Amino acid sequence: MDQRAELVQQFTDVMSRFTAYFGKHLPEDVYGKLQELRAQQHTEMAGIIYDAMFKDLALAEQLDRPICQDTGVIQYFIEVGDRFPILGAIPEALREATRRATFNAPLRHNAVQIFEEKNTGNNTGKRIPWLDWDIVPDSDECTIYAYMAGGGCSLPGTAKVLMPVEGYEGIVQYVFDTMVERGINACPPVLVGIGIGGSVEVAARLSKKALMRPVGSRHPNARGAEMEKRLQEGLDRLNIGPGGLTGVNSVMGVHIEEAARHPSCLAVGISMGCWAHRRAGIKWYSDMSYELLSYPKGVL
């Protein structure tokens, strides 16, 4: 086996274990946020729901099983250097990692081919696992955020181009309408990702990328950070609560990502992550050593 083939094999083996692992363990930031929200509840029902969540997490650890029966559609968000030694091999390596993780974890089969309406049985299919790319010039490293997009948290996903006169007030209205109409499907408390740009596909993509940020992180622009803060405060006042059964704090956070827009177009996209927000990061170096960004070192 030549050196490149060995590197691809190492990458695939680790990504397979990594994909299986993050279906069973919440990243540290999400787990910590749930503990914080649990301590702030005032009603018996809210306490019962949070107790059930943490019992579920403990059983997943004890029994080595996925946190939720819906292990979602696998998505990988890739930031890779143009000098990363196995750049061209990443797509097939991640498909193979997904296939292996499906049977080794095991993960529920969720890839249904359009038109054929047939489940592939291994969580791969046309353009699935979904790969989202950002190429980093003059770099030989690769950072991957992996995500399990469950049916419940995908149901509220939506995007729209607003009339220019609606402005940022229109974005706020759209976020609140979506949360009221569909947010309960995402198993609150939810993480709300918002994308703002000039067209629906840009806004939608950015809304999902917003979910990859650490829970509670703030936008680098002061106005963006203030908008995130105010939206979170307002959404919490809806009192949707854990499981949608009322209570304080309906969201884990609100994250906004943006792209410059055409002067006459203002698009907004919304994605949500459920309480079991299975998003995990891993950073690769050119020799195929790696660093876990979401979990303690050595868990794989």
N, C-alpha and C positions, 0 to 999 in steps of 0.2 A: 504494500500500500504506500503510495507516495505521500509526501508531507501535506499537501493540500487536502487530500482525501482524509487523512488523519484529523486535520483541523475540522473538517466538515462533520466527521463522525463525533468528535468531542462536542461540538456545538449542538448537534442534533440530540445526543444523549442527555445533555444538561437541560436543553429546552423542553424535552419530553418530561423529565422529572419536575422541572419548574412549572410546567402547565398543569400537571397533575396536582402539585403541591398547592398552588394558589386557589384551586377549587375547594380546598379543605381548610384553609387558614386565612383569616383576614389579615391584611397588612396592619402594621402597628398603629398607623395614624387613624385608620377607621375604627379599630378596636378601642383605642383610647377615646375617640369622640363618642362612641356609644356608651362607654362608662360615664363620661361627663354628662350626657343627656339623661341617662338613667337616674343619676343623682338629683336631677332637677325636676323630676315628675312629682305631681301632687295627688294624683287620683289612683285608686286601687286598680282600675282597669289598665292604666298605662304601666303600672308596676308589673302587673301580670304579663303583659306583652313583652316588656324588656327582660323579665325573668325567663320567659320562654326562649328569647333570642340567645341569651347567654348559656342556657341549658343546651340549646342546639349546638352552639360553638364548642362547648365542652365535650359533647357526645361525638362531634365530628373529629375532634382531637383524639378522644379515647378509642373510637372505633375505626379511625383512619378512613373516613368516608366524606364525600362532599358535603358542604354546609347546607346546600339547597338541592332539592331534586332536579330543579331546572339549572343545569350547568351551562346553559346559554349557547350562543354561537361565538366561537373563539375569534378574537380580533387582536392583531398585533400592531402597535404604533412604533415605527422604527425610525430612529435618528442614527444614520450610519455615515461614517466617513468614506470619502471616495477612494481611500487607500486601504480600507478594511480588507484583509486578505481573501475572505470568502464571500465578498459582496454578491456575486452572481449566483451563489449557491443558497442564499438565504431563503428564497421562496419555497423551493422543494424541501429544504431542511425543516422549515416550519410546518409544512404540510405533513411530513413524516412524523415530526414531534407531536402534532395534533392527533394523528392516527394512533400512535403508541400510547399517548396519555389517555385517549378514549378507552382503551382496553385495560390499561394498567391501573388507572385510578380507582374504579372505572368512572367515566363520564357518560351522561345520557346522550343518546344520538339525537342531534338537533338540526342537522343539515338536510333540508328538503329541497330537492331540485325543482326549480320553477318549470311550469308547464307539464313536466312529467309527474309532479306531485308524488315523488318517491323519495323516501329517506335513504341516504347513502349508507347509513349504519356505522360511519366512522368519523363524523363531524368534519369531513371535508367534502367539497363540492365545487361547483362553478364559482370561482373567485372567493371561495371560503376554504380555510380561514382568511378573513379579510386582512389585507396588508396595507397600512397607511405609511407612506414614505416621506422622509425629509433627508436629503443628502447634505452632509456637512463637508465643505471644501477643506482639503489639506488635513485630513484626520484619518487615523487608522483604528478608531474606536467605534463601538456600536452600542447604543442604548435602546432597549426594547421595553415598552410598557405593554403588558398583556392584559386582556380584559375578557370577562365572560358576560356577554350581552344577553341576559335572560329575557324571556318573553314579557314578563311583567314590567320591567324597567324600560323595555323598548316600546311598549304600547303608547306611552305619552309622547314619544318622539315626534316632533313636528317642526316645520319651517315655513316661513312666509315672507314675501316681499311687501313691505308696507308702502303706502302712499307717502311721499316725502313730507307732507304737511303733518303726518302723525308724529314724526320725530321720536325722541327717546321716551316720551310719554306713551306712545304706541307700543314700544317694546315692553314697557312695564305692564301695560294692560294685557298684552299677549301672554306674558309670563304668568300673570295671575289667573287669567282665563284657563290656561292650560293646566295649571296646578289644581284649580277647583274642579275642572271637568275630568281630568285624567290622572292626576297625581296619585290617587289612592291605589291605582293599578300597580304602581312601582314599589309597593310595600314600604311605606314611610317608617322612619325618617329617611328622606331621600337626599341625595346630592344632586343639585341642579346645575347643569352645564349649559351655558348660553353662548352662542356664537353670533357675532354681529359683523356684517359685511355688505356687499352690494348685490349678491345673488343667493338663491336658496341653497345651491350645492356648497358654496363657500361657508355660509352660515351654519349649515347642518354639520359639515365636517368639523368646524371649529367647536361646535357645541359638544361633540363627542371627545375631542382632544382636551377640552376643559375638564372633563372627568378624570383625566390622567394626573392632574395636579394633586399635591398633598392636600388633604382635607383641611379647610380653614386658611389656606394660603391666600394672599391678597394680590390683586392685579398691580403691576408695577406703576401704572399711571394713577395719580391721586384721585382723579375723577372716576376712573374705572373701579378703584378700590371702594370709593364711597358708594357707587351704585351697587356693588356687590353687597356691601354692608346693609344698605337700606332695603334692598330686595329681601335679604335674609330676614331682617327684622319684620318686614311686612308679611312675608309668607308664614312666619312663625305665628303671627297673630290670627291666622286662619283657624288655628287650634284643630288641625286635622289629626295631629298626634300620631304616636306609634301604631302601625297597623291600620291607620285610618279610623281608629276608634276613639278619637278625641284625646286631647292632652297638649301640654306645652311643647314647643320645639318640634315643628313638622319637618324641618330640614337639617341636614348635617352641615350644609354650607351652600353658597352660591359662587360659582366660578365663571368668569367671563373671558372669552378670547375674541380678538377682533382682527379684521383686515380692512385696509382702506377700501372705500366704496366709490361708485359712480355718483356724481352730484345729485342725480334724480332718483336714486334707488337706496333704500335702507332695508336690508334683509335681516331677519332674526331666526335663529335655529335654537331648538331646545332639546336637550337629552337629559335623562335622569338615571341615576344609579340607585339601586335599592339599599336597604339597610345592610344587606350582605354584599357590600360593594367590593367585588373580587377584581381588584386592579393591582397589578404587581409590576415592579420594575427590576431590571437586571442590566448591568453594564458590562460589556465585553471589551477585552483588550486584544491586541493583534496576535498574541501567543495563545489565545483561547482561555486565558485565565479570566475570571469574572468576579463581579462584586454585586451582591444582592442589595437592592435599594429599598426594599419593603420589608425585609425580614432579617433576623439575626444571622450572622455569618455561620455557615456550617450546617444549616438545616437540610440542605440537599445532599 
